[in-house]
Amino acid sequence: MRLNLKDWQPESEFLRAIDARQEAAIEARGEARGVRRALANLLARQFGPLPAEVTRRVENAKLDELNVWSDRILEAKTLAEVFQPASSANGSMA
């Protein structure tokens, strides 16, 4: 008899909460992985081969940073504009 993990249901509230958190964490990691891949591709298309430091920065970034950079690429003229600190991202926004 084979057990199907999809059929397994945690019996306690505690186990259900842990299961939900693990599922959310896995989903977030997958989402971040996809955004990283898309951002790296867009950066390379827009600015050419990426310096190793930029590649490392993208690979180590959290999802919220990746989303900010993904938005900035639409108007950035340079890599530096994509990665500038939030306080100076749009000098005209005060």
C-alpha positions as CSV (number, residue, x, y, z in Angstrom):
1,M,0.0,0.0,0.0
2,R,1.4,3.4,-1.0
3,L,0.8,6.5,1.0
4,N,-0.2,9.6,-0.9
5,L,1.2,12.7,0.9
6,K,-1.6,14.8,-0.6
7,D,-4.1,12.7,1.3
8,W,-2.3,13.1,4.6
9,Q,-4.2,15.6,6.8
10,P,-2.6,16.9,10.0
11,E,-4.9,16.1,12.9
12,S,-4.0,18.9,15.3
13,E,-4.4,22.6,14.9
14,F,-0.7,23.0,15.6
15,L,0.3,20.7,12.8
16,R,-2.1,22.4,10.4
17,A,-0.5,25.8,11.3
18,I,3.0,24.4,10.7
19,D,1.9,22.9,7.4
20,A,0.4,26.1,6.2
21,R,3.5,28.1,7.2
22,Q,5.7,25.6,5.4
23,E,3.6,25.8,2.3
24,A,3.6,29.6,2.3
25,A,7.4,29.6,2.7
26,I,7.9,27.2,-0.2
27,E,5.6,29.3,-2.4
28,A,7.4,32.5,-1.5
29,R,10.8,30.9,-2.3
30,G,9.4,29.8,-5.7
31,E,8.0,33.2,-6.4
32,A,11.3,34.9,-5.5
33,R,13.2,32.4,-7.7
34,G,11.0,33.3,-10.7
35,V,11.3,37.0,-10.1
36,R,15.1,36.7,-9.8
37,R,15.3,34.8,-13.1
38,A,13.1,37.3,-14.9
39,L,14.9,40.3,-13.4
40,A,18.3,38.9,-14.4
41,N,17.1,38.3,-17.9
42,L,15.7,41.8,-18.3
43,L,18.8,43.4,-16.8
44,A,21.0,41.5,-19.2
45,R,18.8,42.4,-22.2
46,Q,18.7,46.1,-21.2
47,F,22.3,46.6,-20.1
48,G,24.3,43.7,-21.5
49,P,26.3,41.1,-19.6
50,L,25.9,41.6,-15.8
51,P,28.8,42.2,-13.5
52,A,29.3,39.4,-11.0
53,E,28.4,41.8,-8.1
54,V,25.0,42.6,-9.7
55,T,24.4,38.8,-10.2
56,R,25.2,38.2,-6.6
57,R,23.0,41.1,-5.4
58,V,20.0,39.7,-7.4
59,E,20.6,36.1,-6.2
60,N,20.7,37.2,-2.5
61,A,17.9,39.8,-2.6
62,K,14.6,39.4,-0.8
63,L,11.3,39.4,-2.8
64,D,10.4,43.0,-1.9
65,E,13.8,44.3,-3.2
66,L,13.4,42.2,-6.4
67,N,10.0,43.7,-7.0
68,V,11.3,47.3,-6.5
69,W,14.2,46.6,-8.9
70,S,11.8,45.0,-11.4
71,D,9.7,48.2,-11.4
72,R,12.7,50.4,-11.8
73,I,14.1,48.6,-14.8
74,L,11.2,50.1,-16.9
75,E,12.6,53.7,-16.6
76,A,16.3,53.2,-15.6
77,K,18.9,54.4,-18.0
78,T,21.8,52.6,-16.1
79,L,22.2,49.6,-13.8
80,A,23.1,52.1,-11.0
81,E,19.6,53.6,-11.4
82,V,18.0,50.2,-10.9
83,F,19.9,49.5,-7.7
84,Q,20.0,53.0,-6.1
85,P,18.7,53.3,-2.5
86,A,15.0,53.9,-2.1
87,S,15.5,57.4,-0.7
88,S,17.1,58.6,-4.0
89,A,15.2,56.4,-6.4
90,N,12.9,59.2,-7.6
91,G,14.4,62.6,-6.6
92,S,11.3,64.3,-7.9
93,M,9.1,62.5,-5.5
94,A,9.1,64.6,-2.3
